[in-house]
Structure formats: structure tokens, C-alpha cells
Amino acid sequence: MTFSCADALLLPHDRSVLANSGPLSMARSYRLPVVVSDVGYVAESVRADGVGFVAAAGDASSFAARLSSLAELDEVASEALRARIDLAAHKYSFEATVKDYYRALEMAVGYAESASHC
């Protein structure tokens, strides 16, 4: 997939996606807004992070309307969207994920060490 020339990512899933979406993660890395179906974790993530719009699943006109909404953002709203996308890109970056795993590992090791002294 090439994201470098894209203006937005469309994810028209027709059923629930229980985990994070690879294309959604890549869109964050490329700082792209998204339009996704209103199903599962992906829609919840987009809403929570405010990185795009949610359309009715299986409804092409809903996707078209959301894409039009994206294209019609004024400068202030567009800048706010870009700022939220930047925050999400950092929050879900590889570096941030590694740091989270490292902290979790340190906590587990610390717990195991303290438990062995009981």
C-alpha cells in the first residue's frame, strides 16, 4: 500500500474488526485522516482519537458524505484534525509501544523479585 500520495484512508469494513487495523496504523504514520465503517474497535479508536470520520457500514452514500465533510473542513478544523492525528501517531508509534512493553517488563520483573522474598 502506498500512503505517501493519499489525502485520506477509507476503511469500509462490513463487520467488526476486533483489533487495530494495519492500514489504520500506517495512516497514522503518514498523518492521514480516515473514514471508517461504524463497526468494532477501528471505529471506536477513530472516535476516541478524533482522527477522522465514522460512516455507516455498507452505505456508500454515508462514506461519500463523510469524505465530503473531510474535504470541507475550514482551516481551523483542519489544523485541529492534524493536531489530533499527530498525537495519535505519537501515542501509537513503534517507539511508544516499545517503551510501554519495556515498562511492563520492568514491572513484571520487579513483581517477581518482590514475590520471591515473601
Backbone bond lengths (Angstrom), bond angles and torsions (degrees), N, CA, C in turn:
res aa  C-N    CA-C-N  psi(-1)  N-CA   C-N-CA  omega(-1)  CA-C   N-CA-C  phi
1 M - - - 1.447 - - 1.523 109.80 -
2 T 1.309 116.21 138.43 1.448 120.90 177.02 1.522 108.69 -111.19
3 F 1.317 115.16 121.98 1.457 120.51 -179.95 1.519 112.25 -108.21
4 S 1.312 118.13 -12.74 1.460 120.63 -171.38 1.524 113.47 -64.09
5 C 1.322 119.05 -24.30 1.461 121.66 -179.95 1.526 112.45 -106.06
6 A 1.313 117.59 1.50 1.464 121.58 -175.75 1.526 111.43 -80.79
7 D 1.322 115.19 153.87 1.463 121.69 174.06 1.521 111.57 -99.49
8 A 1.327 116.46 -25.16 1.462 121.59 -178.92 1.525 107.95 -162.22
9 L 1.323 115.26 165.32 1.463 121.86 175.45 1.525 108.29 -114.28
10 L 1.321 116.48 131.22 1.468 122.12 174.06 1.515 107.93 -106.74
11 L 1.328 116.76 127.96 1.465 122.14 176.41 1.528 108.85 -123.42
12 P 1.326 116.56 88.33 1.472 120.49 -176.30 1.534 112.99 -88.05
13 H 1.340 116.67 54.91 1.469 119.64 178.19 1.524 109.64 -60.19
14 D 1.331 116.54 142.59 1.461 119.12 178.39 1.528 112.42 -106.34
15 R 1.329 115.98 0.07 1.471 119.57 173.70 1.521 107.95 -147.17
16 S 1.297 114.92 166.64 1.451 121.43 -173.75 1.523 112.45 -59.49
17 V 1.321 114.54 137.06 1.460 122.10 172.22 1.524 105.08 -108.13
18 L 1.335 116.37 117.54 1.455 120.23 -171.97 1.521 113.88 -81.96
19 A 1.309 117.59 -16.75 1.460 120.55 -178.33 1.516 109.29 -125.85
20 N 1.309 114.86 177.41 1.449 119.40 178.05 1.520 109.69 -63.78
21 S 1.283 116.34 149.86 1.458 123.08 -177.91 1.524 109.55 -94.56
22 G 1.324 116.81 132.57 1.456 120.96 176.03 1.516 112.20 -57.25
23 P 1.341 118.36 -48.91 1.468 118.59 177.70 1.533 112.86 -61.17
24 L 1.332 117.78 -35.29 1.466 120.03 177.47 1.528 109.98 -64.39
25 S 1.312 117.22 -42.08 1.468 120.54 177.29 1.524 110.96 -61.94
26 M 1.327 116.41 -41.75 1.463 119.65 178.81 1.525 110.57 -66.22
27 A 1.328 117.33 -38.75 1.467 120.40 178.33 1.523 110.35 -61.08
28 R 1.336 116.79 -40.08 1.469 119.66 176.76 1.522 110.20 -59.75
29 S 1.328 115.70 -45.28 1.469 120.16 -178.92 1.517 111.50 -60.12
30 Y 1.330 116.47 -36.47 1.468 120.89 179.23 1.526 112.40 -89.28
31 R 1.325 116.07 4.29 1.472 122.15 177.80 1.517 112.10 59.76
32 L 1.339 116.10 44.91 1.461 121.41 179.46 1.522 111.20 -102.56
33 P 1.320 118.05 138.80 1.462 120.32 170.18 1.530 108.85 -71.47
34 V 1.322 116.19 159.85 1.461 120.10 -177.10 1.524 110.92 -130.51
35 V 1.323 114.50 154.55 1.462 122.83 168.83 1.521 105.08 -125.59
36 V 1.318 116.73 120.41 1.462 121.61 -174.69 1.519 111.27 -126.55
37 S 1.328 115.48 160.09 1.464 121.25 173.88 1.517 109.97 -70.61
38 D 1.305 115.42 151.06 1.460 121.77 179.50 1.532 110.35 -81.86
39 V 1.327 114.94 63.65 1.465 120.17 178.09 1.525 109.76 -139.65
40 G 1.321 116.10 131.96 1.452 122.43 168.01 1.513 117.69 64.09
41 Y 1.318 112.34 -159.34 1.453 122.86 -172.46 1.522 112.68 -61.27
42 V 1.306 117.79 -38.72 1.471 120.24 -177.18 1.524 109.98 -60.10
43 A 1.324 117.71 -46.54 1.465 120.66 178.71 1.529 110.70 -63.80
44 E 1.326 117.03 -41.66 1.467 120.55 178.41 1.526 110.55 -61.54
45 S 1.312 116.72 -41.74 1.461 121.80 179.97 1.530 111.29 -64.46
46 V 1.329 116.60 -44.25 1.467 120.53 179.63 1.524 109.87 -63.25
47 R 1.315 116.97 -42.48 1.472 120.12 178.44 1.535 110.45 -64.30
48 A 1.323 116.59 -48.06 1.461 120.42 -176.55 1.524 112.17 -62.52
49 D 1.317 116.61 -40.93 1.464 120.57 -178.22 1.521 112.84 -87.35
50 G 1.330 116.92 -14.60 1.462 120.81 179.24 1.516 113.68 63.92
51 V 1.348 116.13 39.72 1.461 120.77 -173.84 1.529 113.83 -102.26
52 G 1.322 117.13 12.78 1.454 119.39 179.68 1.507 111.35 171.15
53 F 1.318 115.15 -150.18 1.463 122.36 -175.41 1.515 110.32 -127.12
54 V 1.317 115.63 153.46 1.461 122.16 178.87 1.523 108.19 -114.35
55 A 1.338 115.65 127.56 1.467 122.42 -179.20 1.526 109.58 -110.18
56 A 1.313 115.57 160.37 1.467 120.43 176.77 1.530 109.26 -67.49
57 A 1.324 115.30 131.40 1.464 120.39 -179.40 1.529 110.31 -61.27
58 G 1.318 115.96 135.24 1.459 121.19 176.66 1.518 115.05 74.33
59 D 1.323 117.83 11.29 1.465 121.39 -176.18 1.534 109.56 -119.96
60 A 1.321 116.54 98.25 1.464 121.39 -177.07 1.524 111.99 -59.94
61 S 1.334 117.47 -35.97 1.466 119.33 -179.62 1.529 111.01 -67.62
62 S 1.328 117.40 -32.35 1.462 120.74 176.25 1.523 110.33 -66.71
63 F 1.338 116.11 -41.46 1.468 119.80 176.33 1.525 110.52 -62.83
64 A 1.325 117.26 -43.61 1.461 121.04 179.76 1.527 110.49 -61.87
65 A 1.327 116.74 -40.77 1.466 120.76 179.83 1.527 110.89 -65.46
66 R 1.325 117.09 -41.99 1.467 120.63 179.62 1.533 110.74 -67.80
67 L 1.312 116.27 -39.26 1.457 120.01 177.51 1.537 110.09 -65.02
68 S 1.320 116.92 -39.37 1.469 120.70 175.23 1.521 110.64 -63.37
69 S 1.334 117.05 -40.47 1.471 120.40 177.71 1.524 110.53 -59.69
70 L 1.307 115.94 -40.43 1.456 120.74 178.21 1.528 110.83 -63.28
71 A 1.318 116.06 -44.43 1.466 120.97 -178.62 1.530 112.19 -68.11
72 E 1.318 116.54 -25.08 1.466 120.87 -175.78 1.526 114.32 -95.49
73 L 1.323 118.12 6.98 1.463 120.12 179.59 1.527 109.64 -62.08
74 D 1.322 115.58 137.47 1.463 118.09 174.51 1.525 108.74 -76.38
75 E 1.321 116.00 175.44 1.467 120.68 -174.00 1.529 112.30 -60.76
76 V 1.317 117.40 -40.79 1.469 121.18 -178.94 1.524 110.54 -65.89
77 A 1.329 116.68 -47.10 1.462 120.61 179.60 1.522 111.34 -66.04
78 S 1.319 116.33 -37.71 1.460 120.56 178.77 1.526 110.75 -64.83
79 E 1.305 116.89 -42.34 1.476 121.02 178.27 1.530 110.62 -65.66
80 A 1.327 117.62 -39.61 1.466 121.02 177.73 1.536 110.57 -63.53
81 L 1.328 116.54 -41.33 1.464 120.98 177.09 1.527 110.09 -61.98
82 R 1.316 117.33 -45.57 1.479 120.65 179.21 1.526 110.98 -60.65
83 A 1.324 116.84 -38.67 1.470 120.66 179.15 1.527 110.68 -65.06
84 R 1.346 116.92 -41.81 1.473 119.85 178.14 1.528 111.21 -66.11
85 I 1.328 116.32 -37.49 1.466 120.42 178.07 1.527 109.84 -65.29
86 D 1.328 117.16 -42.17 1.468 120.18 176.95 1.528 111.49 -60.25
87 L 1.337 116.85 -43.40 1.468 120.26 177.74 1.527 111.34 -60.84
88 A 1.330 116.32 -44.84 1.467 120.05 179.68 1.521 110.93 -65.69
89 A 1.325 116.79 -38.47 1.471 119.88 179.10 1.520 110.22 -61.11
90 H 1.320 116.87 -40.98 1.466 120.00 178.51 1.536 110.53 -70.33
91 K 1.321 115.94 -44.19 1.467 121.17 -177.99 1.527 111.54 -58.09
92 Y 1.324 117.13 -38.84 1.462 121.40 -176.44 1.527 112.81 -104.96
93 S 1.313 117.60 15.74 1.463 119.87 -178.29 1.524 111.31 -68.15
94 F 1.309 115.72 161.77 1.459 121.08 177.56 1.528 109.74 -59.51
95 E 1.328 116.23 -43.38 1.465 120.80 -179.59 1.524 111.38 -60.48
96 A 1.332 117.26 -45.73 1.463 120.71 179.77 1.524 110.76 -64.67
97 T 1.325 117.18 -38.53 1.460 121.07 179.27 1.526 110.50 -64.73
98 V 1.323 117.14 -44.19 1.465 120.90 178.40 1.527 110.09 -60.65
99 K 1.331 117.42 -43.68 1.465 120.66 178.65 1.526 111.13 -61.45
100 D 1.336 117.41 -41.08 1.463 120.82 177.67 1.525 111.42 -62.08
101 Y 1.341 117.03 -44.86 1.465 120.44 178.07 1.526 110.97 -63.67
102 Y 1.315 116.83 -40.14 1.455 120.94 179.90 1.529 110.41 -62.87
103 R 1.352 117.10 -45.32 1.468 120.57 177.85 1.519 110.77 -61.93
104 A 1.327 117.01 -41.63 1.466 120.20 178.86 1.527 110.79 -63.11
105 L 1.326 117.17 -40.93 1.456 121.27 178.17 1.524 110.81 -64.44
106 E 1.333 117.45 -43.05 1.464 120.62 177.33 1.529 111.09 -60.05
107 M 1.338 116.85 -41.77 1.462 120.53 178.63 1.518 110.83 -64.63
108 A 1.340 116.91 -41.91 1.463 119.79 -179.67 1.523 111.16 -65.15
109 V 1.318 116.44 -42.09 1.471 120.22 178.50 1.526 109.52 -64.51
110 G 1.310 116.95 -44.11 1.469 120.91 178.47 1.514 111.52 -60.75
111 Y 1.327 117.06 -41.92 1.443 121.45 177.74 1.527 111.11 -63.53
112 A 1.317 116.54 -45.07 1.461 120.95 -179.54 1.517 110.54 -62.82
113 E 1.334 117.10 -40.31 1.460 120.38 178.85 1.521 111.77 -66.26
114 S 1.330 117.12 -41.82 1.463 119.83 179.89 1.523 111.32 -70.15
115 A 1.308 118.16 -33.73 1.455 122.08 178.90 1.524 111.30 -68.94
116 S 1.317 117.47 -29.83 1.452 120.48 -178.16 1.528 111.32 -75.24
117 H 1.335 117.89 -13.51 1.457 121.74 179.75 1.514 112.17 -92.57
118 C 1.294 118.65 1.36 1.482 121.44 -177.00 1.497 111.73 -81.78
